[in-house]
């Protein structure tokens, strides 16, 4: 089958009839018709359609030399720097379709699967390594969509807390039999939970102390006993004029409940080996490949923020003020910094022990620490520049009413009428002040986890030996 189109994606997810709950009710019928999911699923379907568009096909897809069929570029294991550049271009084409707002577009998880398949021998036992390779082939050849969960429920975040041996809260392996392993408990935080073909589950920190948490697997989203409990949606089916971002790109997050779920042995990649669980993230190309994809998207997201800000400045004609110029300059500097870090990661890429061309970790680790700090500042700048205009935003229905002529006149801007000005300011509001905006800000703050831990990781991993040696050599100079 190889690359799918949007219709195939929608039909396939609808046919699964996944066990998805939202606002206290189980979704019945087609999930793509539900107002909480329809916008994001339609947007995701568009991404798949783009694979068939002549303008994008050669970047978004690759030809399989064996079958002649095309598969998604995000499944391409890079062997050269040219491959890395192609992957980045494909990431950014898709990201521009969503203004960088869809953090779980298919290329994110496709990259995860590709990375772990490339280092499949790391999973230890031959059968698990082969399972990982076969799963990658299945995903690549069928253009499978995936969600994932890497987080345990926040019961007690004390460093000394360990779950007792009673009824499981965090999902763990409670049994195994001829069919597979049995998983029971809950996991967080499956973005797009219920609107993908599969869910990929990998180990969290608890495996350091209990082998029951040292597991990795993937199962279809409609597996018996699997349930997605979604948070309240930030999209209500409103028109795109009123909610231009949330109506299109709201990726609902969900709690995943495993009620004695049997995972077939052919879908198990790791079971009970805490040593391998520890090495999965350190000895593989997971982190640099993931940050490469994420930073590619963050560049596009920053470009969009900059475009919105300049549009606001032009609309109300405030470009002459130095404090405005200074704020816009902050975003420009951030954008160019991200682009430079991304470029450096590709220029200094090298082949890892598994034979995969891997972006340089150092600039990507810097980017990973940088973006969570600057994105909240972007939001603040939008609010400071938009000011009262961000709350003077009547709906499209107001413009269609008898008050429309007044609104067009009294809300006009320096370069557009009231209707077009409000459309722009509603976009800025949905980017900086709506519920969707708040979720986006929190999401970017903690995309890769606690920012303090990220900084500590950079401190530990970054080799500063030669810089210390330079200082010692300077101090020992004999002038």
N, C-alpha and C positions, 0 to 999 in steps of 0.2 A: 504493500500500500504506500509506504513512505509518506511524503508530505500530505497533510490533509488540508481541506479548506474549512471555512467557518461553519458551513452547514453541517459538515460531518462532525465537527466538534460539538455543536449544539445537540444534534440528534443523538450522538453517543452518550453525552452526559445525561440528557433527558431519559434515555432508555435504561440507565442504571437504576433510577428510582432510589437514590441514596437516602439514608435515614437522616434527614436534616430537620432540625427544629429551630424556630425563631419566634420570638414574642409568645412563647408558651404553646405554640401549635406546630404540629408536624406538617411539613410541606407535602402536599399531594399534587399530582399532575406534573406538568413540566416545570422544573426549577427555573428554566430560562424565561418563563413567563411571570415569575414572581417579582414584584416591584423591588424587593431588596436585592435581587440578583441579576435582573434583566439588563441593567446598564453595563455592569462589568462583563457579563457574559457576551453581550453584543460587541463590546469593545475588544474582548479577547478573540471573538470570532473574526473580527476585522484583521487582527494580526495574522491569523492563519490564512485569510484570503490574500493578504499581501504577498504570501509566498508564491502565488500564481500570477502576480502582476509583473508584466514585462520589465517595468522600471526597477523592480527590486529583486526579481527572481535569482539573478546570478550572485547577489550578495547574501540574501536570506537563506539560500539553499546551496547544497553541494551535490554533485552527482556521484552515486555509488559506482565505482569502476566494475564491480562484479555483476550487479543487477541492472545497471543503467538508470535506476530510479533516483529521484532526488530526495534528500533528507535535509532537515533543518541545520543551518550552520551552527547553531548553539550546541548541537550534538557532535560537532567536529572536534576530534582530538587534535590539537595543534602540534605539528611537527616542525614548523618553521615560524620565523617572525612574521612572515607574510600571512600565515594562517591566523596568528594572533590579531593582526590588523584587520583581517576579514571578519573575525569574530566581533571585534569592537565595532566595526561599521554596522554589522547586523544588529547588535545590541542597541545602537543609537537610532537606527531606523525605526525599530519597534518602540523605543522609548519616546521618540518624538510624536508618535501617534497618540500617546497618553500623557504628553507633557512631562514625562518622567514620574507620573503619579502612581503607576502600577508597579509596586515593588516585587510582586510575585507574578509578573508576566512569565510565560512558559520558559523563556531562556534562562531564568534564574535556576529553576530546578533541573532543567536539561544539563546545565553546567555541572551541577552536583553529581548527577548520574554519570556523566562523561568522566569526571575527575576520578571518582572511585572505581569505575571500570578500568581506567588506565592503570591504576595501581592495585588491581584486584588481588594480586599475590599477597598483598598486605593483610588480607583477611584470614590468613593462616591455613586452615584446612582446605584441601583441594576442592571439595564440594562447594564450600562457601565462595571461594574465588570464582569457580565456574558459574555459580548462581548469579554473581554480580555481573559477569561478562554477558551471560545470556539475557539478563534483565536489561542491560544497556542496549543490546541488539533489538530486543522487543520494543523498547521505548523509541529508539531511533527509527526503526522500520515501520512503526505504527503511529509515530508522532504523538506519543502519549503525553497527556497533561498531568502534572503532579502538584500536590500540596505536600507539606511536611510538618513535623513537629519535633522540636529539639529541646523543649522546656518542660520542667515538672511543675505541678501546681504549687502556688505560693502558700504553703501551710504554715511554715515556720522557717524564716530565713536566717536564724541564728546559725553561726558556724558550727555549733555543737549539736544541732538537731539531726537526729536520725529517725526515720520512720520505724515504728515498732513492728513486731512480727504479726500483728493482727490483720484485719481486712485491708487490702491494698488501697492506697490513695493514689500515689504516683504509679503509673503503669509499670508492671514488671512481669517477668516470666514466672508463672505459678505451677506449670506442669509441662511435660512433653510426652508425646506418644508417637505411634507409627505415622500419624498424619502430619505432625509438626509440633511447634511450640504453642503453648496456650498463654495468652497475655491478658491480664486483668488490671484495671485501674484507669487513670486519666492522664492525659498529657495536654500541654498548651504549646503553642498558640498557632493553630492551623489557619493561616490566612488563605482565603478562597476555599475553606473547608466545605466539601460537598459539591463543589462545582468543577472538580477535576476527575480524571479517570482513576487515579491512584493516590495513595498517601504513603510517603516514605518516612520511616521512623529510624532515627539514629540515637546512639547513647548520649546521656547527659552526665553531669558530674557525679551522680550517685553511684555510678559503676565502680568508682575508686574503692568503695567500701562493701559493695554487695554485688556478686556476679549475676544476681537476678535482674539487674538493671543494665548489664553489659550485653545489649542485643542490637541488631540492625536488621531491618526487613522492609519490604514494600508489599502492600496488598491493595486489591481493588477497593474503591470507595464504597461499594455496596456489599462488602463482606459481612456475613451474619455476625451480629453482636457489636458492630461498629456504628457509632452514633456521633453526629456533629451537633453540638449545642451552641448556637450562634449568639453573639451579642446583638443588641439592638442595631438595626441598620441605620446608616447615616444618609441613605437615599430613600426617598419615598415615592419615586416615580414621577417627580415634578419635571417640568419642562427644562430643557437645557439652558434656556435664557435665564431662569431664576437660579438654578444650581448647575452651572456649566461643568464643574468638575465632579461633584458627588453623584450627579445623575448618570455619569458615564463611567467613573473609575472607582467607585466604592467597592473595595475588596473586603467583604465581611470576614471578621476573625471568629474563630470558633474554639470551643473546648472539645477535645476528642475523648470519647468514652469507649474503652475496650471492655466489653462485658463477656469475659471468657472467650475471647476471639482466638480461633485456631489459625495460625500462620503456617501454610504448607511448607514443608522442608525446602522445596525448590525456590521459595521466596525468602529464605533465611540467609543472611549474609554474615551474621555474627551471633554467637550464642554462648554466653558465660565466660568468655575469655577477657578478663579485665586488662591484661597487658596489651592486647591488640586494640581494645577500646581506647586505651590511652594514646596509642600511636596513630590512630586514624586521622587525627587532625594535625599532628606534628610531623609525621613522616610522609604524608601525601601532599599533593598539590592543591588540596581543597581550599585552603585559605587564599593563596594568591590568585587562583582562578576565579574564586567567588568575588574577591574584592575588585578584580579586573572588570567583571560584569557589572557590579554595583557602582563602581566609580564611573564607568561608561554612562550609566543611567544618570548618575548625579551630575555629570557635566551637562547633560540635556536638561535636567530639572533646573539647574542654575541658570542656564540660558533662558529658560522660560520665565523664571522669576525676574531676570534682568529685563526681558521684553515687556513684561507686565508693568514693572516699575517705570520704564521709560515712557510707556504709553500713558501712564498716569501723569507723569511730568508734562508730557506734551498736551494732554487733554486740558489741564488747568494752567498751563503756561507758567511753570515755576522753575524753569531751567536756569534762570539768571541767578538764583540764590546759591551761595557757596555751601551752605549746610546741606542743601539738596544734592549738589554736585559731589560733596564728600560722601554722602550715603550711597549714591550710585557707584562711586569709585570703589567702595568697599566690596560691592558685589562683583564688579569687574575684576578686582584683584583676586577674589576668591575663585572666580571662574578660570582665570588664567593659571592660578596655582593648581587647581584640579587637573586642567588640561596638561600642564607640564609634568605633574606626577604620573599621570596616565601614560604619557609619551615616554617618560623615563623608564617606566616598568616594561615597556615593549622593547625599547632600544637596548636595555641591559638584560633582557630575557635570556634564559639558558635552558638547556635540556636537563630535566631532573633524572633521578636514578631509574625512573620507570619509562624513560624515553619520550616524555612529553615536553614540548617547549613551554616553559613556565615563566610567567612575568616575574620580574624582580620584586621580591617581597618588600624591600625597604621603602621605596616610594609609595607602594600601595598601603603599607601599614601607616605611613604618615597620612595618606588620604583618608584611611579608615578612622583615624583619630581627629582629623581636621573637620570633616563634614558635620558630625554631630554637634560641633560647637558653632559652626557658622550658620547652619540652617535656621535655628531659632532667631538669630540676628536678622536673617532675611525677612522673617515674619514680622519682626519688630519694625524694620525699615518700611515695609509695606503699610503697616498701621500708621507710622509717623507721617508718611507722605500722603496717604489716602485720607487720614484724619476724619472729619465729619462726613466726607463723601462716602465713607464705607458704611454709614448707617442711613444715608439718604438714598435708599435704593428700593423704590416701589417695584412691585412685581409686573410681569408682562401683562397680566390681566388688568392692572391699573391703567396701563397705556392703551388697552383695548376698550376701556370704559369711556364715559363722557368726559372724564378728566384728562384723557390722553393729550389733547392739544395744550392744556396748561402745563402738564408735566414736560412735554417736549420743549416748551418755551422756557420755563423757569429752571429746568435742570440742565439746560444746554451747557456745553463746554466751549473752550476756545476754538476747538477744531472739529466739533461734531454736535449733533442735536441731542436733546435730552434722552431719547430712546437709546441711542448708541452709547452715550456717556454712561448711563445706568448699566447697560450691558457690560461695559468694561469694568465698572466699579463692582458689579456683582461678581465678576470673575475674581477681582482682587479680594473681595470679601470671602469668597469660597476658598481662596488660597490662604487667607490669613486669619479669619475670624469664625468661620462656621464650625460645626461639629466635625465635619470632614477635615478642615484645616487643623483642628486640635489633634485629631488622631494622626495626621501626617507629621506634625511636629514631634509628638511623642515617639512615633515610629522611627523617625530619623535620629532622635536622641539615643535610642537604644537598639538600633538596627543590628549591631554586632555585640550587644550586651552592655554592661555597665561601663561608662566612659572611663572611670577611674581604673578599672581592671584593664581596659584597652591600653591606657597609658602605661600601666605597670608592665604589660606584655611587651610593649615597644621598648621600654627601658631594659627589660631582660634580654630581648632578642637582638637589639642593635649593637653591633660590635664597635666599641669605641677605643679599642686597644691602640690603634695606630695614631689616634689623636692625642692620647695620653703620652705616647712615645715621642710625638712631635714636641710636646711641651717639655719633656725631659731633655730632649736633645737641645732645645733652645736654652734651657737653664744651664746646661753643661758646656755651652759655647765658651771658648777661650778667645776673646776679642784681642 
